[in-house]
Amino acid sequence: MSAVLASEPFLERAPLELRDAVVQLLPAPAQWLGHHLITILAVVLGFSLFFAFTTVAERKLLGRLQNRLGPNRAGVPKFSILPFHLRHKLFGLSQPFADAIKALTKEDIVPAAADKLLHFLAPVVVVAFSLMTFAVLPVGRHLVPVELDAALLYFFAAGCASELALFMAGWSSRNKYSLLAAMRALAQLISYELPLILSVVPIVLVTGTLSTVAIVQSQGVWSFGLLPHWFVFTPWGFAGFIIFLIATLAETNRSPFDLPEAESELVAGHLTEYSGFKYALFFMAEYFGMTALSGLGVTLFLGGWQAPAPFLEFIPSYLWFMGKLVGMLVFFIWIRGTLLRLRIDQLTRLSWQFLVPLALLNVGNAAFWSLTAHWSGPLNLVRWAIALALVVTPFLLLGRTLSAGFAPRTYRYAS
Amino acid sequence: MTVALFLIAGLMLGSAGVALLLRNLIHSALLLVASWAGVAAFYLWAGAEFVAFAQILVYVGAISMVVLFAVLLTRQGLEISRPVEPDAQWRAFSAITVGACLAAVLGSAILSTKLPAATATAPTLSVKDTGLELMNHHGAALLIVGLILTVALLGATVLAATDKPQKTEDAA
């Protein structure tokens, strides 16, 4: 245990203390292995549980948004050996575990014409790589599974394998709808990968590092002891965050960009021929992807594990990270319950004609910001004004140009 | 360390070799992706983190998609396991000739390159150093590569975007 860590409050170092205590129990040669295995287990179990409760939250919130109750029946099963039965329904919170058992016990149907190996490999690859992206997210001040110099690059490299898995799933099913949907999904993923990465470049430009740990640390400053210096509170950071959010929604096939699984158009997309646990694995990978990208958004734009104000630092850093992560996910669920699905041409046009040019301009904006870092006093106001103008003007101009000639739809017969 | 190197080399060469032998084009393409991932693993083994991740991002993420799209869009008929026979002697001959020429060029280039002698301690390069090196000393090369790629992209767009004339019956 390092000296820096020992001076931290107990809650801050509790997870690490626990890990070290367990590692000490092992014989010396196995300690290295135990150290890493515990880290991996913590990530896998922690985020799997997080996934389970995200699905409950999503179903309950969507239910509320649609004026329903959502799942509230699954309680504690009655174990016949127990003399009593806990009749509480637990607010339906045990629903994901019931779902998991259901998915595990369902029959696994593989089409006769399918490419058996690829059909099996696709869900494995997609879950494995989506879990790998968590490795570089700094969950707390000292809680980062792997500290890499090129962490951001690693994140996107691990994430890009999901496209390959999606293709494998669509092609190996030997089903027209699967293949069509997979190709369409690939077009969507490739289109939105560009704005996603371009929206992150300004951060790298300003901080001068690809390490997620260093990026979070560079946001740990407060003006007047109150206003946090998170990147979302700068003009280029705000624009980048919005672009990042939209691209994240599209990359994770979330509504309003859930075209790959649009039931009314392409059956269930690349998932058509999947059933049982393999289907659940795809579902899981999608939520892992969403959680990981939200975590990256929190890390890059929302200050990561930093508290919003210095006097709130007594709350451990990992709770701040988790809180922000939950906030992002609830925001995504809210969007899913609110917005309508886009058409495929609208979707690609939004990316290539609107988001990519704005993201490119935003990179220029960040370059201006980092070149004028030494401006102070009244010049600082000029700096903010110019940066704001660089965000708002292209947005308005491009938006006006692209939407010219489109009026709100008038309903002649259904008014 | 050496064992790991042999494992990586086995993965790289094995998947590339099987990719050449398979009749199923999609399987070949996916195995090629595995081979590229092996190259990335080799870079990681050699300590070149940045290059390894860039390799995965570019090859496994992007170029594999181009290959797969090309295979799917150009496949004629559904008989994917149809044997591809060299239909004439000259075809096999020209293939061998081109392969031999390429091997000669690459071999001579590798052999004639003067590699600096290995230093006692491997230099530790951070991503920042790599970036500064690229932007300062090789800035011109980077710009030229970018320009060529942009021209290629524009060319591809021009080739692909063959605008059909608008439907004439509407105008009439």
Interface residues (C-beta under 8 A of the other chain):
Chain A: L118 L148 D149 A150 L153 Y154 F156 A157 A158 C160 A161 E163 L164 F167 M168 W171 L179 M183 L186 I190 E193 G208 T209 L210
Chain B: I26 H27 L30 V33 E49 F50 F53 A54 I56 L57 V60 G61 A62 S64 M65 L68 F69 L72 S126 V127 K128
